[in-house]
């Protein structure tokens, strides 16, 4: 059985750029399977620090903004309810809802939309995807503020 050495933190030469590209020693990682493997052991501490953590070791990595990017969405209608399903750059599907809410954060002087993936880990919604989402719901909402619904929860669109 492996002993846990999580108190020993190394610095791994891995960087995730703000556009979702993963680099190893400043070289682009092209294999999606390798990125998926790394992302499966990705954790964050809530202070903006990201780590790759296995039972044997823990290594700090650099993340410019958010480790994942939302590249598309789909709307699934279930009777009178609907689910908005976002797809990340690594093919993961996330359903917008209480557990995975939409929120906004200031990044480089403007407010950027994100969705929570898991504890302390978010995905940035591409601007083009965000505009498609707004366009999809703008005609269906007559209130001043645009809102979208997913899994019975409402989220404001800014």
N, CA and C atoms as an extended XYZ file, in Angstrom:
474
Properties=species:S:1:pos:R:3:atomname:S:1:resname:S:1:resid:I:1 pbc="F F F"
N         0.839       -1.179        0.000 N   UNK     1
C         0.000        0.000        0.000 CA  UNK     1
C         0.890        1.251        0.000 C   UNK     1
N         0.522        2.215       -0.820 N   UNK     2
C         1.304        3.445       -0.915 CA  UNK     2
C         1.039        4.353        0.276 C   UNK     2
N         2.103        4.935        0.770 N   UNK     3
C         1.945        5.928        1.831 CA  UNK     3
C         1.589        7.253        1.199 C   UNK     3
N         0.714        7.983        1.828 N   UNK     4
C         0.334        9.294        1.303 CA  UNK     4
C         1.406       10.316        1.667 C   UNK     4
N         1.862       11.059        0.677 N   UNK     5
C         2.883       12.084        0.880 CA  UNK     5
C         2.338       13.438        0.452 C   UNK     5
N         1.097       13.702        0.758 N   UNK     6
C         0.461       14.920        0.268 CA  UNK     6
C         1.014       16.187        0.899 C   UNK     6
N         1.754       16.046        1.993 N   UNK     7
C         2.341       17.235        2.592 CA  UNK     7
C         3.599       17.673        1.826 C   UNK     7
N         4.132       16.795        0.984 N   UNK     8
C         5.282       17.145        0.148 CA  UNK     8
C         4.744       17.627       -1.199 C   UNK     8
N         4.933       18.908       -1.463 N   UNK     9
C         4.406       19.481       -2.697 CA  UNK     9
C         5.564       19.849       -3.618 C   UNK     9
N         5.511       19.313       -4.810 N   UNK    10
C         6.503       19.628       -5.828 CA  UNK    10
C         5.926       20.682       -6.767 C   UNK    10
N         6.750       21.211       -7.614 N   UNK    11
C         6.300       22.134       -8.671 CA  UNK    11
C         6.419       21.362       -9.975 C   UNK    11
N         5.276       21.100      -10.607 N   UNK    12
C         5.289       20.399      -11.887 CA  UNK    12
C         5.374       21.427      -13.018 C   UNK    12
N         6.107       21.148      -14.085 N   UNK    13
C         6.245       22.097      -15.200 CA  UNK    13
C         5.052       22.057      -16.154 C   UNK    13
N         3.858       22.150      -15.579 N   UNK    14
C         2.625       22.117      -16.368 CA  UNK    14
C         1.922       23.454      -16.204 C   UNK    14
N         1.418       23.965      -17.320 N   UNK    15
C         0.701       25.246      -17.320 CA  UNK    15
C        -0.573       25.085      -18.141 C   UNK    15
N        -1.652       25.660      -17.640 N   UNK    16
C        -2.905       25.689      -18.399 CA  UNK    16
C        -3.142       27.148      -18.769 C   UNK    16
N        -3.146       27.412      -20.062 N   UNK    17
C        -3.321       28.781      -20.544 CA  UNK    17
C        -4.789       29.191      -20.473 C   UNK    17
N        -5.040       30.483      -20.561 N   UNK    18
C        -6.417       30.986      -20.441 CA  UNK    18
C        -7.313       30.535      -21.597 C   UNK    18
N        -6.716       30.066      -22.696 N   UNK    19
C        -7.512       29.564      -23.823 CA  UNK    19
C        -7.771       28.058      -23.716 C   UNK    19
N        -7.362       27.440      -22.591 N   UNK    20
C        -7.620       26.021      -22.367 CA  UNK    20
C        -6.518       25.091      -22.813 C   UNK    20
N        -5.445       25.619      -23.381 N   UNK    21
C        -4.331       24.770      -23.809 CA  UNK    21
C        -3.493       24.348      -22.611 C   UNK    21
N        -3.090       23.087      -22.603 N   UNK    22
C        -2.232       22.548      -21.556 CA  UNK    22
C        -0.817       22.432      -22.118 C   UNK    22
N         0.161       22.885      -21.325 N   UNK    23
C         1.561       22.845      -21.740 CA  UNK    23
C         2.377       22.045      -20.733 C   UNK    23
N         3.351       21.303      -21.251 N   UNK    24
C         4.335       20.631      -20.409 CA  UNK    24
C         5.704       21.161      -20.819 C   UNK    24
N         6.415       21.775      -19.897 N   UNK    25
C         7.699       22.424      -20.174 CA  UNK    25
C         7.573       23.369      -21.372 C   UNK    25
N         6.501       24.156      -21.368 N   UNK    26
C         6.172       25.149      -22.409 CA  UNK    26
C         5.930       24.551      -23.793 C   UNK    26
N         5.664       23.244      -23.860 N   UNK    27
C         5.327       22.571      -25.114 CA  UNK    27
C         3.873       22.119      -25.037 C   UNK    27
N         3.108       22.412      -26.079 N   UNK    28
C         1.688       22.068      -26.112 CA  UNK    28
C         1.480       20.563      -25.994 C   UNK    28
N         0.593       20.169      -25.087 N   UNK    29
C         0.199       18.760      -24.966 CA  UNK    29
C        -0.926       18.550      -25.974 C   UNK    29
N        -0.682       17.715      -26.969 N   UNK    30
C        -1.647       17.527      -28.058 CA  UNK    30
C        -2.587       16.346      -27.837 C   UNK    30
N        -2.187       15.410      -27.006 N   UNK    31
C        -3.013       14.218      -26.784 CA  UNK    31
C        -4.114       14.501      -25.764 C   UNK    31
N        -5.339       14.454      -26.257 N   UNK    32
C        -6.503       14.728      -25.405 CA  UNK    32
C        -6.609       13.717      -24.264 C   UNK    32
N        -6.211       12.468      -24.528 N   UNK    33
C        -6.272       11.432      -23.492 CA  UNK    33
C        -5.347       11.774      -22.324 C   UNK    33
N        -4.196       12.355      -22.607 N   UNK    34
C        -3.264       12.744      -21.557 CA  UNK    34
C        -3.816       13.919      -20.741 C   UNK    34
N        -4.436       14.859      -21.437 N   UNK    35
C        -5.059       15.996      -20.745 CA  UNK    35
C        -6.196       15.505      -19.849 C   UNK    35
N        -6.996       14.566      -20.346 N   UNK    36
C        -8.084       13.997      -19.540 CA  UNK    36
C        -7.537       13.297      -18.299 C   UNK    36
N        -6.423       12.593      -18.471 N   UNK    37
C        -5.797       11.913      -17.340 CA  UNK    37
C        -5.343       12.928      -16.294 C   UNK    37
N        -4.635       13.964      -16.731 N   UNK    38
C        -4.199       15.011      -15.801 CA  UNK    38
C        -5.402       15.680      -15.139 C   UNK    38
N        -6.427       15.964      -15.911 N   UNK    39
C        -7.587       16.668      -15.344 CA  UNK    39
C        -8.329       15.819      -14.323 C   UNK    39
N        -8.210       14.509      -14.427 N   UNK    40
C        -8.889       13.627      -13.463 CA  UNK    40
C        -8.253       13.696      -12.070 C   UNK    40
N        -7.011       14.176      -11.975 N   UNK    41
C        -6.350       14.309      -10.680 CA  UNK    41
C        -6.113       15.776      -10.316 C   UNK    41
N        -6.801       16.673      -11.024 N   UNK    42
C        -6.677       18.109      -10.776 CA  UNK    42
C        -7.514       18.502       -9.561 C   UNK    42
N        -6.890       19.210       -8.621 N   UNK    43
C        -7.587       19.739       -7.448 CA  UNK    43
C        -7.166       21.192       -7.264 C   UNK    43
N        -7.975       21.929       -6.522 N   UNK    44
C        -7.666       23.334       -6.233 CA  UNK    44
C        -7.964       23.595       -4.769 C   UNK    44
N        -7.269       24.589       -4.202 N   UNK    45
C        -7.403       24.850       -2.773 CA  UNK    45
C        -8.313       26.027       -2.429 C   UNK    45
N        -8.895       26.688       -3.402 N   UNK    46
C        -9.773       27.821       -3.119 CA  UNK    46
C        -9.031       29.137       -2.992 C   UNK    46
N        -7.712       29.114       -3.032 N   UNK    47
C        -6.896       30.327       -2.967 CA  UNK    47
C        -6.264       30.626       -4.323 C   UNK    47
N        -6.735       29.923       -5.353 N   UNK    48
C        -6.186       30.124       -6.688 CA  UNK    48
C        -5.021       29.214       -7.022 C   UNK    48
N        -4.724       28.258       -6.148 N   UNK    49
C        -3.634       27.309       -6.396 CA  UNK    49
C        -4.207       25.998       -6.922 C   UNK    49
N        -3.558       25.457       -7.945 N   UNK    50
C        -3.999       24.208       -8.563 CA  UNK    50
C        -2.898       23.163       -8.437 C   UNK    50
N        -3.342       21.903       -8.273 N   UNK    51
C        -2.403       20.802       -8.069 CA  UNK    51
C        -2.860       19.584       -8.862 C   UNK    51
N        -1.895       18.763       -9.242 N   UNK    52
C        -2.179       17.415       -9.714 CA  UNK    52
C        -1.860       16.533       -8.519 C   UNK    52
N        -2.850       15.782       -8.056 N   UNK    53
C        -2.705       15.033       -6.817 CA  UNK    53
C        -3.068       13.574       -7.019 C   UNK    53
N        -2.111       12.713       -6.688 N   UNK    54
C        -2.328       11.272       -6.691 CA  UNK    54
C        -2.072       10.770       -5.276 C   UNK    54
N        -2.360        9.504       -4.996 N   UNK    55
C        -2.046        9.000       -3.646 CA  UNK    55
C        -0.547        9.089       -3.311 C   UNK    55
N         0.310        9.091       -4.326 N   UNK    56
C         1.755        9.082       -4.090 CA  UNK    56
C         2.383       10.469       -4.023 C   UNK    56
N         1.839       11.442       -4.765 N   UNK    57
C         2.472       12.762       -4.787 CA  UNK    57
C         1.478       13.857       -5.130 C   UNK    57
N         1.922       15.078       -4.885 N   UNK    58
C         1.110       16.255       -5.166 CA  UNK    58
C         2.032       17.304       -5.762 C   UNK    58
N         1.635       17.843       -6.922 N   UNK    59
C         2.463       18.842       -7.575 CA  UNK    59
C         1.656       20.052       -7.973 C   UNK    59
N         2.219       21.212       -7.688 N   UNK    60
C         1.564       22.473       -8.030 CA  UNK    60
C         1.775       22.763       -9.513 C   UNK    60
N         0.712       23.246      -10.170 N   UNK    61
C         0.802       23.633      -11.576 CA  UNK    61
C         0.310       25.075      -11.712 C   UNK    61
N         0.617       25.682      -12.847 N   UNK    62
C         0.193       27.059      -13.099 CA  UNK    62
C        -1.065       27.065      -13.968 C   UNK    62
N        -2.060       27.836      -13.545 N   UNK    63
C        -3.293       28.000      -14.316 CA  UNK    63
C        -3.507       29.502      -14.489 C   UNK    63
N        -3.539       29.956      -15.749 N   UNK    64
C        -3.670       31.396      -16.011 CA  UNK    64
C        -5.026       31.960      -15.569 C   UNK    64
N        -6.087       31.230      -15.860 N   UNK    65
C        -7.430       31.722      -15.531 CA  UNK    65
C        -8.262       30.585      -14.965 C   UNK    65
N        -8.725       29.727      -15.830 N   UNK    66
C        -9.572       28.601      -15.464 CA  UNK    66
C        -9.039       27.369      -16.197 C   UNK    66
N        -9.031       26.205      -15.565 N   UNK    67
C        -8.445       25.043      -16.234 CA  UNK    67
C        -9.255       24.497      -17.405 C   UNK    67
N       -10.533       24.842      -17.473 N   UNK    68
C       -11.377       24.312      -18.542 CA  UNK    68
C       -12.108       25.431      -19.267 C   UNK    68
N       -12.503       25.140      -20.488 N   UNK    69
C       -13.227       26.080      -21.334 CA  UNK    69
C       -14.528       25.406      -21.785 C   UNK    69
N       -15.623       26.150      -21.722 N   UNK    70
C       -16.897       25.651      -22.256 CA  UNK    70
C       -16.907       25.967      -23.753 C   UNK    70
N       -17.018       24.917      -24.572 N   UNK    71
C       -16.935       25.095      -26.028 CA  UNK    71
C       -18.282       24.982      -26.735 C   UNK    71
N       -19.298       24.455      -26.034 N   UNK    72
C       -20.626       24.352      -26.650 CA  UNK    72
C       -21.665       24.074      -25.565 C   UNK    72
N       -22.920       24.136      -25.966 N   UNK    73
C       -24.000       23.787      -25.041 CA  UNK    73
C       -25.142       23.176      -25.831 C   UNK    73
N       -25.994       22.471      -25.116 N   UNK    74
C       -27.180       21.862      -25.703 CA  UNK    74
C       -28.311       22.033      -24.695 C   UNK    74
N       -29.521       22.081      -25.190 N   UNK    75
C       -30.683       22.223      -24.310 CA  UNK    75
C       -31.531       20.967      -24.463 C   UNK    75
N       -31.790       20.328      -23.329 N   UNK    76
C       -32.605       19.121      -23.316 CA  UNK    76
C       -33.899       19.460      -22.603 C   UNK    76
N       -35.004       19.253      -23.270 N   UNK    77
C       -36.307       19.535      -22.672 CA  UNK    77
C       -36.878       18.244      -22.089 C   UNK    77
N       -37.275       18.327      -20.824 N   UNK    78
C       -37.878       17.194      -20.128 CA  UNK    78
C       -39.227       17.648      -19.615 C   UNK    78
N       -40.297       17.292      -20.328 N   UNK    79
C       -41.651       17.767      -20.027 CA  UNK    79
C       -41.643       19.294      -20.017 C   UNK    79
N       -41.954       19.912      -18.872 N   UNK    80
C       -41.953       21.374      -18.797 CA  UNK    80
C       -40.609       21.923      -18.332 C   UNK    80
N       -39.723       21.041      -17.917 N   UNK    81
C       -38.412       21.464      -17.440 CA  UNK    81
C       -37.380       21.354      -18.550 C   UNK    81
N       -36.275       22.041      -18.357 N   UNK    82
C       -35.185       21.934      -19.316 CA  UNK    82
C       -33.862       21.851      -18.577 C   UNK    82
N       -32.891       21.271      -19.259 N   UNK    83
C       -31.526       21.221      -18.757 CA  UNK    83
C       -30.630       21.851      -19.799 C   UNK    83
N       -29.718       22.695      -19.342 N   UNK    84
C       -28.713       23.262      -20.232 CA  UNK    84
C       -27.421       22.502      -19.943 C   UNK    84
N       -26.931       21.823      -20.958 N   UNK    85
C       -25.755       20.963      -20.815 CA  UNK    85
C       -24.583       21.623      -21.528 C   UNK    85
N       -23.552       21.943      -20.746 N   UNK    86
C       -22.347       22.556      -21.294 CA  UNK    86
C       -21.300       21.480      -21.540 C   UNK    86
N       -20.528       21.652      -22.615 N   UNK    87
C       -19.458       20.709      -22.941 CA  UNK    87
C       -18.121       21.425      -22.834 C   UNK    87
N       -17.168       20.800      -22.128 N   UNK    88
C       -15.847       21.401      -21.947 CA  UNK    88
C       -14.898       21.020      -23.085 C   UNK    88
N       -13.748       21.656      -23.086 N   UNK    89
C       -12.725       21.392      -24.097 CA  UNK    89
C       -12.125       19.991      -23.979 C   UNK    89
N       -12.417       19.262      -22.904 N   UNK    90
C       -11.938       17.881      -22.807 CA  UNK    90
C       -13.087       16.875      -22.970 C   UNK    90
N       -14.257       17.381      -23.402 N   UNK    91
C       -15.391       16.505      -23.691 CA  UNK    91
C       -16.288       16.194      -22.511 C   UNK    91
N       -16.036       16.790      -21.366 N   UNK    92
C       -16.866       16.571      -20.189 CA  UNK    92
C       -18.161       17.361      -20.329 C   UNK    92
N       -19.279       16.748      -19.927 N   UNK    93
C       -20.571       17.429      -19.974 CA  UNK    93
C       -21.004       17.806      -18.566 C   UNK    93
N       -21.423       19.061      -18.412 N   UNK    94
C       -21.823       19.606      -17.127 CA  UNK    94
C       -23.227       20.182      -17.281 C   UNK    94
N       -24.146       19.773      -16.419 N   UNK    95
C       -25.519       20.287      -16.464 CA  UNK    95
C       -25.611       21.487      -15.526 C   UNK    95
N       -26.023       22.618      -16.078 N   UNK    96
C       -26.206       23.831      -15.290 CA  UNK    96
C       -27.285       23.573      -14.242 C   UNK    96
N       -26.985       23.904      -12.990 N   UNK    97
C       -27.942       23.683      -11.913 CA  UNK    97
C       -27.376       24.146      -10.585 C   UNK    97
N       -27.995       23.720       -9.515 N   UNK    98
C       -27.581       24.136       -8.164 CA  UNK    98
C       -26.134       23.738       -7.876 C   UNK    98
N       -25.765       22.526       -8.244 N   UNK    99
C       -24.416       22.011       -7.994 CA  UNK    99
C       -23.383       22.631       -8.942 C   UNK    99
N       -23.817       23.006      -10.125 N   UNK   100
C       -22.936       23.572      -11.152 CA  UNK   100
C       -23.519       24.893      -11.661 C   UNK   100
N       -23.461       25.954      -10.816 N   UNK   101
C       -24.084       27.225      -11.184 CA  UNK   101
C       -23.240       28.073      -12.143 C   UNK   101
N       -23.926       29.006      -12.765 N   UNK   102
C       -23.307       30.033      -13.604 CA  UNK   102
C       -22.954       31.209      -12.705 C   UNK   102
N       -21.764       31.779      -12.888 N   UNK   103
C       -21.381       32.976      -12.137 CA  UNK   103
C       -20.447       33.818      -12.997 C   UNK   103
N       -20.192       35.028      -12.545 N   UNK   104
C       -19.353       35.973      -13.287 CA  UNK   104
C       -18.193       36.417      -12.413 C   UNK   104
N       -17.048       36.579      -13.037 N   UNK   105
C       -15.860       37.032      -12.322 CA  UNK   105
C       -15.112       38.011      -13.218 C   UNK   105
N       -14.513       38.998      -12.598 N   UNK   106
C       -13.754       39.984      -13.358 CA  UNK   106
C       -12.417       39.371      -13.785 C   UNK   106
N       -12.135       39.448      -15.067 N   UNK   107
C       -10.879       38.949      -15.625 CA  UNK   107
C       -10.454       39.917      -16.719 C   UNK   107
N        -9.293       40.483      -16.557 N   UNK   108
C        -8.753       41.446      -17.523 CA  UNK   108
C        -9.763       42.541      -17.857 C   UNK   108
N       -10.261       43.202      -16.839 N   UNK   109
C       -11.120       44.391      -16.931 CA  UNK   109
C       -12.544       44.156      -17.433 C   UNK   109
N       -12.966       42.922      -17.591 N   UNK   110
C       -14.364       42.697      -17.970 CA  UNK   110
C       -14.909       41.499      -17.189 C   UNK   110
N       -16.237       41.419      -17.110 N   UNK   111
C       -16.860       40.311      -16.409 CA  UNK   111
C       -17.007       39.135      -17.361 C   UNK   111
N       -16.547       37.990      -16.910 N   UNK   112
C       -16.509       36.785      -17.728 CA  UNK   112
C       -17.397       35.726      -17.077 C   UNK   112
N       -18.202       35.005      -17.891 N   UNK   113
C       -19.052       33.953      -17.326 CA  UNK   113
C       -18.289       32.635      -17.139 C   UNK   113
N       -18.576       31.986      -16.028 N   UNK   114
C       -17.982       30.693      -15.699 CA  UNK   114
C       -19.084       29.770      -15.210 C   UNK   114
N       -18.794       28.488      -15.211 N   UNK   115
C       -19.672       27.503      -14.584 CA  UNK   115
C       -18.804       26.660      -13.662 C   UNK   115
N       -19.343       26.334      -12.502 N   UNK   116
C       -18.621       25.503      -11.541 CA  UNK   116
C       -18.607       24.065      -12.062 C   UNK   116
N       -17.410       23.473      -12.091 N   UNK   117
C       -17.255       22.079      -12.511 CA  UNK   117
C       -17.291       21.169      -11.291 C   UNK   117
N       -16.405       21.472      -10.334 N   UNK   118
C       -16.371       20.772       -9.049 CA  UNK   118
C       -15.715       21.708       -8.052 C   UNK   118
N       -15.556       21.285       -6.830 N   UNK   119
C       -15.060       22.156       -5.754 CA  UNK   119
C       -13.810       22.941       -6.184 C   UNK   119
N       -13.947       24.274       -6.182 N   UNK   120
C       -12.864       25.216       -6.504 CA  UNK   120
C       -12.347       25.140       -7.942 C   UNK   120
N       -13.033       24.411       -8.795 N   UNK   121
C       -12.610       24.293      -10.198 CA  UNK   121
C       -13.764       24.720      -11.098 C   UNK   121
N       -13.460       25.676      -11.985 N   UNK   122
C       -14.472       26.254      -12.855 CA  UNK   122
C       -14.070       26.116      -14.316 C   UNK   122
N       -15.044       26.361      -15.180 N   UNK   123
C       -14.786       26.410      -16.615 CA  UNK   123
C       -15.259       27.764      -17.132 C   UNK   123
N       -14.417       28.406      -17.912 N   UNK   124
C       -14.771       29.688      -18.525 CA  UNK   124
C       -15.615       29.405      -19.769 C   UNK   124
N       -16.699       30.154      -19.913 N   UNK   125
C       -17.557       29.997      -21.090 CA  UNK   125
C       -17.004       30.878      -22.198 C   UNK   125
N       -16.687       30.262      -23.344 N   UNK   126
C       -16.200       31.042      -24.486 CA  UNK   126
C       -17.190       32.142      -24.827 C   UNK   126
N       -16.680       33.267      -25.233 N   UNK   127
C       -17.540       34.409      -25.566 CA  UNK   127
C       -18.558       34.037      -26.643 C   UNK   127
N       -18.120       33.309      -27.667 N   UNK   128
C       -19.037       32.923      -28.744 CA  UNK   128
C       -20.155       32.023      -28.225 C   UNK   128
N       -19.838       31.121      -27.317 N   UNK   129
C       -20.839       30.228      -26.725 CA  UNK   129
C       -21.810       31.034      -25.865 C   UNK   129
N       -21.276       31.971      -25.107 N   UNK   130
C       -22.106       32.833      -24.267 CA  UNK   130
C       -23.093       33.633      -25.127 C   UNK   130
N       -22.619       34.187      -26.231 N   UNK   131
C       -23.503       34.952      -27.120 CA  UNK   131
C       -24.569       34.063      -27.752 C   UNK   131
N       -24.222       32.822      -28.065 N   UNK   132
C       -25.218       31.875      -28.589 CA  UNK   132
C       -26.292       31.597      -27.532 C   UNK   132
N       -25.868       31.467      -26.290 N   UNK   133
C       -26.791       31.229      -25.182 CA  UNK   133
C       -27.739       32.418      -25.015 C   UNK   133
N       -27.190       33.620      -25.035 N   UNK   134
C       -28.009       34.839      -24.928 CA  UNK   134
C       -29.006       34.892      -26.086 C   UNK   134
N       -28.524       34.647      -27.299 N   UNK   135
C       -29.378       34.695      -28.488 CA  UNK   135
C       -30.525       33.670      -28.393 C   UNK   135
N       -30.234       32.507      -27.857 N   UNK   136
C       -31.232       31.442      -27.742 CA  UNK   136
C       -32.383       31.834      -26.805 C   UNK   136
N       -32.080       32.634      -25.776 N   UNK   137
C       -33.089       32.953      -24.762 CA  UNK   137
C       -33.624       34.376      -24.827 C   UNK   137
N       -33.026       35.242      -25.591 N   UNK   138
C       -33.412       36.658      -25.570 CA  UNK   138
C       -34.855       36.884      -26.030 C   UNK   138
N       -35.326       36.146      -27.011 N   UNK   139
C       -36.685       36.333      -27.514 CA  UNK   139
C       -37.743       35.676      -26.628 C   UNK   139
N       -37.310       34.801      -25.753 N   UNK   140
C       -38.251       34.070      -24.912 CA  UNK   140
C       -38.419       34.701      -23.541 C   UNK   140
N       -37.811       35.843      -23.324 N   UNK   141
C       -37.854       36.458      -22.009 CA  UNK   141
C       -38.287       37.911      -22.167 C   UNK   141
N       -39.379       38.282      -21.523 N   UNK   142
C       -39.894       39.640      -21.673 CA  UNK   142
C       -39.529       40.537      -20.490 C   UNK   142
N       -38.919       39.982      -19.461 N   UNK   143
C       -38.521       40.780      -18.301 CA  UNK   143
C       -37.315       41.637      -18.655 C   UNK   143
N       -37.046       42.623      -17.781 N   UNK   144
C       -35.886       43.493      -18.000 CA  UNK   144
C       -34.587       42.698      -18.037 C   UNK   144
N       -34.374       41.871      -17.001 N   UNK   145
C       -33.149       41.093      -16.922 CA  UNK   145
C       -33.375       39.714      -17.526 C   UNK   145
N       -32.461       39.330      -18.380 N   UNK   146
C       -32.540       38.031      -19.033 CA  UNK   146
C       -32.140       36.933      -18.050 C   UNK   146
N       -32.959       35.890      -17.972 N   UNK   147
C       -32.670       34.763      -17.095 CA  UNK   147
C       -32.819       33.474      -17.879 C   UNK   147
N       -32.029       32.489      -17.486 N   UNK   148
C       -32.160       31.169      -18.093 CA  UNK   148
C       -32.478       30.176      -16.975 C   UNK   148
N       -33.152       29.084      -17.347 N   UNK   149
C       -33.533       28.066      -16.378 CA  UNK   149
C       -32.917       26.739      -16.762 C   UNK   149
N       -32.440       26.031      -15.738 N   UNK   150
C       -31.920       24.690      -15.939 CA  UNK   150
C       -32.093       23.913      -14.648 C   UNK   150
N       -32.628       22.712      -14.761 N   UNK   151
C       -32.872       21.845      -13.592 CA  UNK   151
C       -33.695       22.543      -12.521 C   UNK   151
N       -34.597       23.447      -12.926 N   UNK   152
C       -35.477       24.134      -11.991 CA  UNK   152
C       -34.871       25.375      -11.339 C   UNK   152
N       -33.651       25.736      -11.677 N   UNK   153
C       -32.998       26.910      -11.105 CA  UNK   153
C       -32.837       27.992      -12.160 C   UNK   153
N       -32.967       29.254      -11.717 N   UNK   154
C       -32.803       30.395      -12.619 CA  UNK   154
C       -31.429       31.014      -12.441 C   UNK   154
N       -30.871       31.454      -13.568 N   UNK   155
C       -29.573       32.115      -13.563 CA  UNK   155
C       -29.663       33.384      -14.394 C   UNK   155
N       -29.159       34.486      -13.851 N   UNK   156
C       -29.194       35.776      -14.543 CA  UNK   156
C       -28.106       35.827      -15.599 C   UNK   156
N       -28.458       36.401      -16.729 N   UNK   157
C       -27.504       36.643      -17.805 CA  UNK   157
C       -27.165       38.134      -17.760 C   UNK   157
N       -25.886       38.435      -17.683 N   UNK   158
C       -25.447       39.828      -17.617 CA  UNK   158
C       -25.027       40.329      -18.978 C   UNK   158
